Amino acid sequence: MAQSPWIYGCGPTPWGAEVGSYSDAAKDKGKPRFLPAWQWRATTRPGKIYVHVFDWPAGKLELPTVRGTVTSAYLLADPDQGAVGFTQTDHGVSITLPEAAPSKVATVVCLAVDPER
């Protein structure tokens, strides 16, 4: 029986080249390193936006417009949840980040959001 290219018969898997690729030139402990095709992605829960940063920017992370008012921002990896600087305008949110990422794979920035403001 031939192997199906689909997961559970639902169609092609969404995890193709659009999410990233492996680089033979960039190595991590001798293995090809995965290079994501995007800088960040976000997940949410009521009152929070978790921004998963894959490609650490120099200085600031620029995000599009957020519904509601961002009331605080911090790195999830920081046990003290020390605030990171941010500014919010009609054009988006700019987050001031530390020089180095706490994680090599992905660092999560948590934004607390008040949807009523």
C-alpha positions in Angstrom: 0.0 0.0 0.0 1.4 3.4 -1.0 2.1 5.9 1.8 -0.4 8.8 1.7 1.2 12.4 1.7 -1.8 13.6 3.7 -2.3 13.5 7.5 -5.4 11.5 8.5 -6.6 11.8 4.9 -7.5 15.4 5.4 -5.3 16.8 2.7 -1.7 17.9 2.4 0.1 18.8 5.6 0.4 22.6 6.2 4.0 22.1 7.4 5.7 22.7 4.1 8.3 25.2 2.8 6.0 28.1 3.8 7.0 27.6 7.4 10.7 27.4 6.9 13.5 25.1 5.7 16.6 23.3 6.9 19.9 24.9 6.0 22.9 22.7 5.3 25.2 25.8 5.7 23.9 26.7 9.2 24.7 23.9 11.5 23.6 23.3 15.1 25.8 20.6 16.8 26.5 19.1 13.4 22.9 18.9 12.2 21.2 21.2 9.7 19.5 24.1 11.5 15.8 24.9 10.9 15.3 28.4 9.6 11.7 29.7 10.1 10.1 31.6 7.3 8.7 34.2 9.6 10.0 36.4 12.4 7.2 35.8 14.9 3.8 34.3 15.4 1.2 34.9 18.2 -1.2 33.0 20.3 -3.9 34.5 22.6 -6.1 34.0 25.6 -8.5 36.5 27.1 -6.5 39.6 28.1 -3.1 38.2 26.8 -1.2 38.0 23.5 1.8 35.7 23.5 4.2 36.7 20.7 6.6 33.8 19.9 9.7 35.5 18.4 11.8 33.1 16.2 14.1 35.6 14.6 15.3 38.0 17.3 15.4 41.6 15.9 18.0 44.2 16.8 16.4 46.5 19.4 12.7 46.6 18.6 10.0 44.2 17.5 7.3 46.0 15.4 3.8 44.5 15.5 0.7 45.5 13.7 -2.3 47.2 15.3 -3.7 45.4 18.4 -7.4 45.6 19.4 -7.6 47.2 22.9 -4.8 48.8 24.9 -1.6 47.1 25.8 -1.1 47.6 29.5 2.2 45.8 30.0 4.7 43.6 28.3 7.3 41.1 29.6 9.4 38.2 28.6 7.7 34.9 29.6 11.2 33.4 30.3 11.8 36.1 33.0 10.8 34.6 36.3 10.4 38.1 37.7 8.3 39.1 34.7 10.2 42.4 34.5 8.6 44.8 32.2 10.0 45.5 28.7 9.4 48.9 27.1 6.7 49.3 24.5 4.8 52.0 22.7 1.4 51.7 21.1 0.1 53.9 18.3 -2.7 53.7 15.8 -0.2 52.0 13.5 0.9 49.2 15.8 2.9 48.2 18.8 6.7 48.6 19.1 8.4 46.5 21.8 11.9 47.3 23.0 13.8 44.0 23.4 17.0 43.1 25.2 20.1 42.8 23.0 20.2 39.0 23.1 17.3 36.5 23.0 16.9 34.4 26.2 16.2 31.3 24.0 17.9 30.2 20.7 14.7 28.6 19.4 11.9 31.0 20.3 11.3 33.6 23.0 7.8 34.6 24.1 6.8 38.1 24.8 3.6 38.4 26.7 1.4 41.4 26.1 -1.3 42.2 28.7 -4.3 43.8 26.8 -7.3 45.6 28.1 -9.9 45.1 25.4 -12.2 47.8 26.8 -9.8 50.7 26.4 
